[in-house]
């Protein structure tokens, strides 16, 4: 099966009100997840995609170590937004995996 190289972006809205150190650490608000190497019609391959998405959510929002109350709420909001974005991207990826796409293949004899 020919599968085009497709890239899914999990774009996250910037969180406001973060402490300066945490804001600098969270300057990356977008994670790029490639899944063109996966056959999403197989459960084990979907599990790999899910793990990549979870890693991306964690990468985008950072860690929770030593956060104050306000920063924790901002982190929690970021995680929710990132998960929602990842879920939407996952749905698109799965729909693309099951919907046949027209292809024209030219061969020379």
N, CA, C and O of each residue as an XYZ file, in Angstrom:
436
protein
N       0.836     -1.170      0.000
C       0.000      0.000      0.000
C       0.885      1.239      0.000
O       1.783      1.365      0.833
N       0.638      2.133     -0.915
C       1.399      3.375     -0.983
C       0.761      4.360     -0.019
O      -0.436      4.638     -0.096
N       1.567      4.879      0.881
C       1.054      5.831      1.849
C       1.874      7.107      1.753
O       3.093      7.067      1.923
N       1.229      8.245      1.481
C       1.999      9.484      1.391
C       2.559      9.862      2.750
O       1.999      9.523      3.792
N       3.667     10.567      2.712
C       4.252     11.046      3.966
C       3.352     12.151      4.497
O       3.251     13.229      3.913
N       2.715     11.866      5.596
C       1.778     12.810      6.186
C       2.288     13.189      7.560
O       2.814     12.347      8.288
N       2.137     14.425      7.910
C       2.605     14.910      9.196
C       1.419     15.504      9.938
O       0.623     16.249      9.368
N       1.312     15.166     11.207
C       0.242     15.699     12.035
C       0.851     16.696     13.003
O       1.876     16.423     13.629
N       0.225     17.835     13.121
C       0.679     18.838     14.072
C      -0.273     18.884     15.248
O      -1.491     18.923     15.080
N       0.287     18.879     16.417
C      -0.511     19.100     17.616
C      -0.186     20.504     18.081
O       0.750     20.705     18.855
N      -0.950     21.474     17.615
C      -0.684     22.868     17.945
C      -1.441     23.237     19.208
O      -2.629     22.947     19.349
N      -0.748     23.867     20.099
C      -1.310     24.196     21.393
C      -1.304     25.710     21.565
O      -0.306     26.371     21.276
N      -2.411     26.250     22.033
C      -2.475     27.682     22.317
C      -1.534     28.011     23.471
O      -1.400     27.229     24.413
N      -0.892     29.152     23.395
C       0.059     29.549     24.440
C      -0.667     29.808     25.750
O      -1.737     30.417     25.783
N      -0.059     29.332     26.823
C      -0.610     29.564     28.165
C      -0.107     30.913     28.664
O       1.047     31.277     28.439
N      -0.972     31.640     29.333
C      -0.568     32.936     29.880
C      -0.454     32.830     31.384
O      -0.985     31.906     31.999
N       0.239     33.779     31.966
C       0.346     33.842     33.413
C       1.386     32.913     34.011
O       1.377     32.697     35.223
N       2.277     32.358     33.214
C       3.296     31.455     33.748
C       4.435     32.253     34.363
O       4.716     33.381     33.958
N       5.075     31.653     35.335
C       6.266     32.258     35.917
C       7.323     32.382     34.824
O       7.365     31.541     33.926
N       8.180     33.408     34.870
C       9.165     33.618     33.790
C      10.011     32.395     33.483
O      10.251     32.099     32.313
N      10.472     31.675     34.502
C      11.322     30.501     34.241
C      10.543     29.429     33.508
O      11.055     28.796     32.584
N       9.302     29.226     33.924
C       8.509     28.203     33.263
C       8.088     28.654     31.863
O       8.033     27.839     30.943
N       7.795     29.926     31.698
C       7.416     30.435     30.381
C       8.552     30.226     29.389
O       8.314     29.861     28.238
N       9.781     30.454     29.827
C      10.931     30.235     28.949
C      11.077     28.762     28.614
O      11.412     28.410     27.482
N      10.827     27.894     29.595
C      10.961     26.458     29.370
C       9.872     25.940     28.444
O      10.043     24.903     27.803
N       8.742     26.659     28.368
C       7.635     26.188     27.554
C       7.479     26.991     26.261
O       6.370     27.125     25.744
N       8.575     27.519     25.744
C       8.502     28.324     24.535
C       8.065     27.492     23.330
O       7.508     28.039     22.378
N       8.304     26.205     23.354
C       7.866     25.338     22.269
C       6.422     24.936     22.535
O       6.157     24.182     23.471
N       5.498     25.420     21.738
C       4.087     25.178     21.940
C       3.512     24.233     20.902
O       2.303     24.001     20.895
N       4.321     23.692     20.042
C       3.862     22.800     18.988
C       4.764     21.580     18.937
O       5.986     21.682     19.044
N       4.141     20.435     18.773
C       4.907     19.202     18.601
C       4.547     18.606     17.250
O       3.390     18.658     16.832
N       5.508     18.055     16.584
C       5.335     17.449     15.274
C       5.381     15.942     15.442
O       6.357     15.391     15.951
N       4.311     15.277     15.008
C       4.237     13.824     15.130
C       4.112     13.240     13.728
O       3.154     13.531     13.012
N       5.066     12.430     13.345
C       4.995     11.755     12.057
C       4.425     10.362     12.278
O       4.763      9.674     13.241
N       3.544      9.963     11.353
C       2.964      8.631     11.483
C       2.912      7.897     10.154
O       2.223      6.885     10.027
N       3.634      8.399      9.169
C       3.615      7.744      7.864
C       4.283      6.372      7.877
O       4.160      5.615      6.914
N       4.987      6.047      8.961
C       5.614      4.731      9.080
C       4.689      3.718      9.748
O       5.070      2.561      9.929
N       3.481      4.136     10.115
C       2.554      3.260     10.831
C       1.395      2.831      9.949
O       0.929      3.596      9.104
N       0.937      1.614     10.147
C      -0.293      1.129      9.518
C      -1.381      1.243     10.577
O      -1.519      0.365     11.429
N      -2.150      2.319     10.522
C      -3.110      2.617     11.571
C      -4.349      1.732     11.534
O      -5.267      1.914     12.333
N      -4.378      0.787     10.624
C      -5.459     -0.190     10.628
C      -5.154     -1.333     11.598
O      -6.014     -2.178     11.847
N      -3.937     -1.362     12.145
C      -3.531     -2.390     13.107
C      -3.486     -1.789     14.502
O      -2.947     -0.702     14.706
N      -4.063     -2.515     15.468
C      -4.162     -2.017     16.844
C      -2.792     -1.705     17.448
O      -2.642     -0.694     18.133
N      -1.805     -2.544     17.208
C      -0.491     -2.307     17.805
C       0.176     -1.064     17.221
O       0.955     -0.395     17.901
N      -0.126     -0.760     15.975
C       0.415      0.448     15.350
C      -0.307      1.698     15.872
O       0.308      2.754     16.018
N      -1.605      1.578     16.152
C      -2.340      2.688     16.764
C      -1.817      2.964     18.165
O      -1.772      4.116     18.596
N      -1.419      1.911     18.879
C      -0.848      2.088     20.213
C       0.465      2.874     20.147
O       0.754      3.679     21.032
N       1.247      2.643     19.110
C       2.487      3.397     18.925
C       2.170      4.868     18.683
O       2.825      5.745     19.244
N       1.162      5.142     17.845
C       0.741      6.520     17.607
C       0.293      7.165     18.920
O       0.655      8.306     19.208
N      -0.490      6.442     19.709
C      -0.969      6.976     20.986
C       0.195      7.333     21.908
O       0.160      8.364     22.579
N       1.214      6.496     21.944
C       2.389      6.778     22.775
C       3.119      8.023     22.269
O       3.577      8.842     23.065
N       3.227      8.163     20.954
C       3.875      9.348     20.393
C       3.083     10.608     20.750
O       3.663     11.643     21.080
N       1.760     10.510     20.680
C       0.933     11.661     21.018
C       1.086     12.035     22.490
O       1.193     13.215     22.823
N       1.098     11.049     23.362
C       1.267     11.332     24.792
C       2.624     11.965     25.063
O       2.726     12.895     25.864
N       3.659     11.474     24.410
C       4.990     12.072     24.565
C       4.990     13.523     24.097
O       5.619     14.382     24.716
N       4.279     13.793     22.997
C       4.209     15.151     22.467
C       3.473     16.083     23.424
O       3.880     17.229     23.616
N       2.398     15.594     24.019
C       1.655     16.400     24.993
C       2.571     16.768     26.153
O       2.597     17.920     26.585
N       3.315     15.803     26.653
C       4.244     16.060     27.759
C       5.348     17.025     27.344
O       5.753     17.882     28.129
N       5.831     16.889     26.124
C       6.883     17.759     25.615
C       6.391     19.199     25.520
O       7.113     20.129     25.879
N       5.186     19.382     25.047
C       4.640     20.716     24.847
C       4.363     21.415     26.177
O       4.614     22.613     26.311
N       3.855     20.684     27.145
C       3.429     21.308     28.408
C       4.472     21.265     29.508
O       4.359     22.000     30.488
N       5.472     20.433     29.371
C       6.519     20.381     30.383
C       6.150     19.503     31.568
O       5.149     18.787     31.548
N       6.968     19.575     32.583
C       6.814     18.756     33.791
C       6.164     19.566     34.909
O       6.078     20.792     34.838
N       5.710     18.863     35.934
C       5.012     19.523     37.037
C       5.879     19.753     38.256
O       5.365     20.190     39.285
N       7.148     19.482     38.189
C       7.986     19.589     39.386
C       8.080     21.032     39.870
O       8.355     21.947     39.093
N       7.849     21.214     41.150
C       8.013     22.482     41.853
C       7.205     23.623     41.242
O       7.732     24.708     40.998
N       5.933     23.370     40.999
C       5.049     24.416     40.503
C       4.226     24.968     41.653
O       3.828     24.234     42.557
N       3.976     26.259     41.608
C       3.045     26.859     42.545
C       1.618     26.556     42.099
O       1.403     25.921     41.066
N       0.666     27.004     42.868
C      -0.741     26.731     42.567
C      -1.134     27.277     41.196
O      -1.727     26.556     40.392
N      -0.812     28.537     40.922
C      -1.185     29.152     39.641
C      -0.502     28.440     38.475
O      -1.131     28.165     37.453
N       0.781     28.146     38.634
C       1.502     27.461     37.566
C       0.947     26.063     37.332
O       0.877     25.597     36.195
N       0.551     25.397     38.418
C      -0.034     24.064     38.270
C      -1.333     24.138     37.483
O      -1.582     23.296     36.620
N      -2.159     25.128     37.768
C      -3.417     25.285     37.020
C      -3.147     25.574     35.551
O      -3.849     25.061     34.679
N      -2.134     26.392     35.267
C      -1.767     26.678     33.871
C      -1.248     25.424     33.183
O      -1.561     25.174     32.019
N      -0.451     24.632     33.905
C       0.057     23.381     33.347
C      -1.105     22.420     33.059
O      -1.148     21.779     32.009
N      -2.027     22.336     33.994
C      -3.185     21.449     33.834
C      -4.026     21.887     32.634
O      -4.495     21.050     31.864
N      -4.214     23.185     32.480
C      -4.953     23.709     31.326
C      -4.215     23.368     30.018
O      -4.830     22.954     29.036
N      -2.915     23.546     30.028
C      -2.104     23.208     28.849
C      -2.260     21.733     28.502
O      -2.438     21.383     27.336
N      -2.193     20.869     29.513
C      -2.335     19.429     29.265
C      -3.698     19.113     28.656
O      -3.783     18.312     27.726
N      -4.759     19.727     29.164
C      -6.093     19.488     28.610
C      -6.186     19.951     27.163
O      -6.723     19.239     26.315
N      -5.665     21.145     26.877
C      -5.690     21.662     25.511
C      -4.856     20.789     24.580
O      -5.257     20.507     23.451
N      -3.703     20.370     25.062
C      -2.826     19.533     24.242
C      -3.477     18.177     23.957
O      -3.425     17.682     22.832
N      -4.087     17.585     24.982
C      -4.769     16.297     24.774
C      -5.918     16.440     23.786
O      -6.109     15.581     22.925
N      -6.686     17.521     23.907
C      -7.779     17.745     22.961
C      -7.252     17.892     21.540
O      -7.825     17.337     20.602
N      -6.165     18.634     21.378
C      -5.558     18.796     20.066
C      -5.046     17.460     19.531
O      -5.236     17.139     18.358
N      -4.400     16.691     20.394
C      -3.883     15.381     19.987
C      -5.022     14.438     19.605
O      -4.903     13.679     18.643
N      -6.123     14.485     20.355
C      -7.277     13.631     20.043
C      -7.868     13.982     18.676
O      -8.253     13.095     17.915
N      -7.938     15.270     18.373
C      -8.452     15.699     17.065
C      -7.515     15.230     15.946
O      -7.968     14.734     14.914
N      -6.216     15.390     16.161
C      -5.250     14.936     15.167
C      -5.296     13.434     14.977
O      -5.159     12.941     13.858
N      -5.489     12.704     16.067
C      -5.588     11.242     15.998
C      -6.801     10.836     15.173
O      -6.719      9.927     14.348
N      -7.918     11.504     15.394
C      -9.132     11.190     14.639
C      -8.921     11.426     13.145
O      -9.381     10.635     12.321
N      -8.241     12.491     12.801
C      -7.952     12.779     11.393
C      -7.034     11.705     10.815
O      -7.258     11.220      9.706
N      -6.006     11.338     11.568
C      -5.069     10.315     11.095
C      -5.784      8.986     10.868
O      -5.545      8.320      9.861
N      -6.662      8.593     11.800
C      -7.390      7.331     11.640
C      -8.361      7.396     10.477
O      -8.524      6.412      9.756
N      -9.007      8.531     10.281
C      -9.918      8.678      9.140
C      -9.146      8.574      7.825
O      -9.614      7.947      6.875
N      -7.973      9.184      7.773
C      -7.148      9.116      6.564
C      -6.656      7.695      6.300
O      -6.455      7.308      5.149
N      -6.464      6.923      7.365
C      -5.959      5.557      7.209
C      -7.020      4.625      6.639
O      -6.690      3.633      5.991
N      -8.289      4.936      6.875
C      -9.355      4.042      6.432
C     -10.074      4.536      5.188
O     -10.866      3.799      4.602
N      -9.812      5.769      4.774
C     -10.451      6.316      3.580
C      -9.516      6.140      2.393
O      -8.401      6.662      2.400
N      -9.960      5.409      1.372
C      -9.091      5.251      0.206
C      -8.861      6.589     -0.490
O      -9.788      7.381     -0.664
N      -7.647      6.821     -0.874
C      -7.285      8.041     -1.590
C      -6.931      7.658     -3.026
O      -6.271      6.646     -3.265
N      -7.376      8.477     -3.977
C      -7.042      8.170     -5.376
C      -5.555      8.388     -5.642
O      -4.960      9.360     -5.177
N      -4.981      7.484     -6.382
C      -3.579      7.576     -6.767
C      -3.461      7.289     -8.263
O      -4.174      6.448     -8.811
N      -2.572      7.986     -8.888
C      -2.220      7.682    -10.273
C      -0.757      7.275    -10.256
O       0.106      8.034     -9.814
N      -0.491      6.082    -10.737
C       0.871      5.573    -10.747
C       1.276      5.393    -12.209
O       0.577      4.740    -12.985
N       2.400      5.975    -12.565
C       2.886      5.897    -13.943
C       4.102      4.969    -13.952
O       5.058      5.174    -13.204
N       4.053      3.973    -14.788
C       5.172      3.044    -14.930
C       5.623      3.009    -16.371
O       4.823      3.137    -17.299
N       6.890      2.836    -16.536
C       7.440      2.684    -17.872
C       7.773      1.215    -18.084
O       8.468      0.607    -17.270
N       7.274      0.644    -19.181
C       7.527     -0.777    -19.456
C       8.937     -1.022    -19.869
O       9.313     -2.164    -20.136
